[in-house]
């Protein structure tokens, strides 16, 4: 019976094993390079995100300052508007 199994089983040459091994090591190297590239890209994107968040924070601060200045100017205009209206009525009448 043992002889029948040997006859049925194909022989595996060492060359085909080494070819498969080198094929897998090549695929492993490609996969490793792909992972390194993806991690590098992720790091670049994270740095870009941090920079964008910092810029957004600066812009929000500037916007807040501008809104305060606008509100102050509107209060000044509102306070002085009756005087301006009175002067216009005086000179236009």
C-alpha positions in Angstrom: 0.0 0.0 0.0 2.9 2.4 0.8 4.1 1.9 -2.8 0.8 3.0 -4.2 0.8 6.2 -2.2 4.3 7.0 -3.5 3.2 6.3 -7.0 0.2 8.6 -6.6 1.8 11.5 -4.9 3.7 13.8 -7.2 7.3 14.5 -6.4 8.2 18.0 -5.3 11.5 19.2 -6.5 13.6 21.5 -4.4 13.7 23.9 -7.3 9.9 24.5 -7.1 10.2 25.0 -3.3 12.9 27.6 -3.7 10.9 29.3 -6.5 7.8 29.5 -4.2 10.0 30.7 -1.3 11.5 33.5 -3.4 8.1 34.4 -4.9 6.7 34.8 -1.3 9.7 36.8 -0.2 9.2 39.1 -3.2 5.6 39.4 -2.4 6.4 40.1 1.3 8.9 42.8 0.2 6.2 44.4 -2.0 3.7 44.2 0.8 6.2 45.7 3.3 7.0 48.5 0.9 3.3 49.2 0.4 2.8 49.3 4.2 5.7 51.7 4.6 4.4 53.9 1.8 0.9 54.0 3.4 2.3 54.9 6.8 4.4 57.7 5.3 1.3 59.0 3.5 -0.6 58.8 6.7 2.1 60.8 8.6 2.0 63.5 5.9 -1.8 63.7 6.1 -1.7 63.9 9.9 0.9 66.7 9.7 -1.2 68.6 7.2 -4.2 68.2 9.4 -2.3 69.6 12.4 -1.1 72.6 10.3 -4.7 73.2 9.0 -6.1 73.0 12.5 -3.5 75.6 13.7 -4.4 77.9 10.8 -8.1 77.5 11.6 -7.5 78.4 15.2 -5.5 81.5 14.1 -8.2 82.5 11.7 -11.0 82.0 14.3 -9.1 84.3 16.6 -8.8 87.0 14.0 -12.5 86.6 13.1 -13.3 87.1 16.8 -11.2 90.3 16.9 -12.9 91.6 13.7 -16.4 90.9 15.1 -15.5 92.8 18.3 -14.3 95.7 16.3 -17.4 95.6 14.1 -19.6 95.6 17.1 -17.7 98.6 18.6 -18.0 100.5 15.4 -21.8 99.8 15.2 -22.2 101.1 18.7 -20.3 104.2 17.8 -22.4 104.7 14.7 -25.6 104.1 16.7 -24.6 106.6 19.4 -23.6 109.3 16.8 -26.4 108.7 14.3 -28.9 111.0 16.0 -26.3 113.8 15.9 -25.6 113.1 12.2 -29.3 113.1 11.4 -29.8 116.4 13.2 -26.9 118.0 11.3 -28.2 116.7 8.0 -31.7 118.0 8.8 -30.2 121.4 9.9 -28.0 121.8 6.8 -30.6 120.4 4.3 -33.5 122.4 5.6 
